[in-house]
């Protein structure tokens, strides 16, 4: 399904739609290696590779390399949106303050963007960077980078439910692959499930469980590819290196 380029850039977490339009007009966006010169360009999110040229970077004060790539791991609280602006609510960017940083001796000097999305009602690991190439690799389905979640549901999974969840199903945004259920344990009348996802469509996990009659009570992302949340407190963030991610 084709979507407008600026919408796809926003969905990837690169920037807002308005900023995407500015970048396209400034001829700083490429699709599959070709410079985009038309505002109405549409792309296939499953196949096309988007690159942004001349991205501004976050740079530590003690470094002079203005082309530094910055990678940040954040433990997002419930109530924040993974957006590059605060137009629709409190953004994860609002949390990137010096007081919330666990990495001592480094500060942010310019803008980074969230990689992909984690819905407002969920918490856990969010990756932020100014590395457009890594953003595309992490968010593009063809690379099949794993994301791990801890999911609390109101009830226990039946054999039939597990089969449907692991096989795949159709949700409102189209057909989605099955999830891998790593472990499950009972907690009172609820079940806590650890699951791995290789896609990342809008509210996919909540919709999948909802389709078979379960309510997702809490949802926490604990891993993006190699990067794990660990014991980082909610609302705090730290610098990480690229080799810890891919």
C-alpha positions as CSV (number, residue, x, y, z in Angstrom):
1,X,0.0,0.0,0.0
2,X,1.5,3.3,-1.1
3,X,1.6,6.3,1.4
4,X,2.7,9.9,1.0
5,X,6.4,10.3,1.6
6,X,6.1,12.8,4.4
7,X,3.6,10.5,6.3
8,X,6.0,7.6,6.0
9,X,8.9,9.8,7.3
10,X,6.7,10.7,10.3
11,X,5.7,7.0,10.9
12,X,9.4,6.1,10.9
13,X,10.1,8.6,13.6
14,X,12.5,10.7,11.4
15,X,10.6,13.9,11.9
16,X,7.1,15.5,11.8
17,X,5.1,15.7,8.6
18,X,5.6,19.5,8.4
19,X,9.4,19.1,8.8
20,X,9.4,16.3,6.2
21,X,7.7,18.7,3.7
22,X,10.4,21.3,4.4
23,X,13.2,18.7,3.9
24,X,11.6,17.6,0.6
25,X,11.3,21.2,-0.7
26,X,14.9,21.7,0.3
27,X,15.8,18.6,-1.8
28,X,17.3,16.8,1.1
29,X,15.4,13.5,0.8
30,X,16.2,10.5,-1.3
31,X,14.1,7.4,-2.0
32,X,16.0,4.3,-3.2
33,X,19.0,6.5,-3.8
34,X,17.1,9.1,-6.0
35,X,16.6,12.7,-5.0
36,X,12.9,13.5,-4.5
37,X,11.8,16.6,-6.3
38,X,8.0,16.3,-6.2
39,X,5.9,16.9,-3.0
40,X,3.3,14.4,-3.9
41,X,5.7,11.5,-4.0
42,X,4.3,8.2,-2.6
43,X,6.3,5.2,-1.3
44,X,5.9,1.6,-0.4
45,X,6.8,1.3,3.3
46,X,7.6,-2.4,2.8
47,X,10.1,-1.9,0.0
48,X,11.4,1.6,-0.4
49,X,14.4,3.0,1.4
50,X,14.3,6.6,2.6
51,X,17.4,8.7,3.3
52,X,17.6,12.2,4.7
53,X,20.6,14.4,3.8
54,X,22.2,17.0,5.9
55,X,20.6,15.9,9.2
56,X,21.4,18.0,12.3
57,X,23.2,16.0,15.0
58,X,23.3,15.8,18.8
59,X,26.9,16.4,19.7
60,X,28.6,16.1,23.1
61,X,30.1,19.4,24.3
62,X,33.5,17.8,24.7
63,X,33.7,16.8,21.0
64,X,34.3,18.8,17.8
65,X,33.1,16.3,15.3
66,X,29.8,17.8,14.0
67,X,29.0,14.6,12.0
68,X,28.8,12.4,15.2
69,X,26.0,9.9,15.3
70,X,24.2,9.9,18.6
71,X,22.2,6.9,20.0
72,X,20.0,7.2,23.1
73,X,18.1,4.6,25.0
74,X,15.1,5.9,27.0
75,X,12.6,4.2,29.3
76,X,9.3,5.8,28.2
77,X,6.6,6.2,30.8
78,X,2.9,5.7,30.1
79,X,1.4,9.0,28.8
80,X,4.2,10.1,26.5
81,X,4.1,9.9,22.7
82,X,7.0,8.8,20.5
83,X,6.8,11.9,18.3
84,X,9.2,14.6,17.3
85,X,6.8,17.3,18.4
86,X,4.5,18.0,21.4
87,X,1.6,19.0,19.3
88,X,-0.5,16.0,20.3
89,X,0.7,15.5,23.8
90,X,3.9,15.2,25.9
91,X,6.7,13.9,23.6
92,X,9.5,11.6,24.6
93,X,11.8,14.5,23.6
94,X,10.6,16.4,26.6
95,X,12.3,13.8,28.8
96,X,15.7,14.4,27.3
97,X,16.8,16.7,30.1
98,X,20.2,16.8,31.8
99,X,18.5,15.7,35.1
100,X,17.1,12.6,33.5
101,X,20.3,11.5,31.9
102,X,22.2,8.5,33.4
103,X,25.4,9.2,31.4
104,X,27.4,11.7,33.3
105,X,29.6,14.3,31.5
106,X,27.7,14.4,28.2
107,X,24.9,16.8,27.1
108,X,22.7,17.2,24.0
109,X,23.3,20.0,21.6
110,X,20.8,19.5,18.8
111,X,17.9,17.3,17.8
112,X,17.4,13.5,17.7
113,X,14.3,11.6,16.6
114,X,12.5,8.5,18.0
115,X,13.0,5.3,16.0
116,X,9.6,3.9,15.3
117,X,6.7,4.1,17.6
118,X,5.6,3.0,21.1
119,X,2.0,3.9,21.8
120,X,1.0,6.4,24.5
121,X,-0.5,3.7,26.8
122,X,2.6,1.6,26.7
123,X,6.0,2.0,28.4
124,X,9.5,0.8,27.9
125,X,12.5,1.0,25.6
126,X,12.6,3.8,23.0
127,X,15.6,4.4,20.8
128,X,16.4,7.9,19.6
129,X,19.1,8.9,17.1
130,X,20.1,11.3,14.3
131,X,21.3,8.3,12.2
132,X,18.8,8.1,9.4
133,X,20.4,4.9,8.0
134,X,20.0,3.1,11.3
135,X,16.4,4.4,11.6
136,X,15.5,2.9,8.3
137,X,17.2,-0.4,9.1
138,X,15.4,-0.8,12.5
139,X,12.0,0.2,11.2
140,X,11.9,-1.5,7.8
141,X,10.1,-4.9,7.9
142,X,12.5,-6.6,5.5
143,X,15.4,-6.5,8.1
144,X,13.2,-8.3,10.6
145,X,14.8,-6.8,13.7
146,X,13.3,-8.2,16.8
147,X,11.4,-6.2,19.5
148,X,10.6,-7.9,22.8
149,X,7.6,-7.1,24.9
150,X,6.2,-8.0,28.3
151,X,2.4,-8.1,28.0
152,X,-0.2,-8.5,30.8
153,X,-3.6,-9.7,29.7
154,X,-6.9,-10.3,31.6
155,X,-7.0,-14.1,31.5
156,X,-5.0,-17.0,30.4
157,X,-4.0,-18.0,26.8
158,X,-5.7,-21.1,25.4
159,X,-4.1,-23.4,22.9
160,X,-6.2,-22.0,20.1
161,X,-5.3,-18.4,21.1
162,X,-1.6,-19.2,21.0
163,X,-2.0,-20.8,17.6
164,X,-3.7,-17.7,16.2
165,X,-1.2,-15.3,17.7
166,X,1.8,-17.2,16.5
167,X,0.4,-17.9,13.0
168,X,-0.7,-14.3,12.2
169,X,-4.0,-12.6,11.5
170,X,-5.7,-9.6,9.9
171,X,-6.1,-6.5,11.9
172,X,-7.4,-3.0,10.9
173,X,-4.1,-2.0,9.3
174,X,-3.9,-5.3,7.3
175,X,-2.4,-8.7,7.7
176,X,0.4,-9.1,10.3
177,X,2.9,-11.9,11.0
178,X,2.6,-14.0,14.0
179,X,4.4,-13.2,17.2
180,X,6.8,-15.6,19.0
181,X,5.7,-16.4,22.6
182,X,8.9,-16.8,24.6
183,X,7.3,-17.5,28.0
184,X,4.1,-17.1,30.0
185,X,3.2,-17.2,33.7
186,X,0.1,-16.7,35.7
187,X,-0.3,-13.7,38.0
188,X,-3.6,-14.0,39.9
189,X,-6.3,-14.0,37.3
190,X,-4.0,-12.5,34.7
191,X,-1.2,-13.8,32.5
192,X,2.2,-12.1,31.9
193,X,3.5,-13.0,28.4
194,X,7.0,-12.3,26.9
195,X,6.7,-12.1,23.2
196,X,8.9,-11.2,20.2
197,X,7.6,-9.1,17.3
198,X,9.4,-8.6,14.0
199,X,6.9,-6.0,12.6
200,X,5.7,-2.8,14.2
201,X,2.3,-1.7,12.9
202,X,0.2,0.8,14.9
203,X,-0.9,-0.8,18.2
204,X,-0.3,-4.2,16.6
205,X,0.0,-6.2,19.9
206,X,-3.1,-4.7,21.4
207,X,-5.1,-5.3,18.3
208,X,-3.9,-8.9,17.9
209,X,-4.9,-9.8,21.5
210,X,-8.1,-7.8,21.2
211,X,-9.1,-9.7,18.1
212,X,-9.3,-12.9,20.1
213,X,-11.0,-11.5,23.1
214,X,-8.2,-10.4,25.4
215,X,-7.6,-7.0,27.0
216,X,-4.0,-5.9,27.2
217,X,-3.7,-4.3,30.6
218,X,0.0,-3.3,30.5
219,X,2.5,-3.4,27.7
220,X,6.2,-2.9,28.2
221,X,9.0,-3.0,25.5
222,X,12.1,-4.5,26.9
223,X,14.4,-5.0,23.9
224,X,15.0,-3.6,20.4
225,X,17.3,-6.0,18.5
226,X,20.4,-6.2,20.7
227,X,19.6,-3.2,22.8
228,X,17.9,-4.1,26.2
229,X,16.2,-1.9,28.7
230,X,17.8,-3.6,31.7
231,X,17.1,-1.9,35.1
232,X,17.0,1.7,33.8
233,X,14.3,3.7,35.8
234,X,11.2,4.9,34.0
235,X,11.6,8.3,32.5
236,X,15.5,8.1,32.5
237,X,17.8,7.9,29.5
238,X,21.4,7.2,28.6
239,X,23.8,7.4,25.6
240,X,24.6,4.0,24.0
241,X,26.8,3.0,21.1
242,X,25.7,1.6,17.7
243,X,27.2,-1.8,18.3
244,X,24.9,-2.3,21.2
245,X,21.9,-1.9,18.8
246,X,22.8,-3.8,15.6
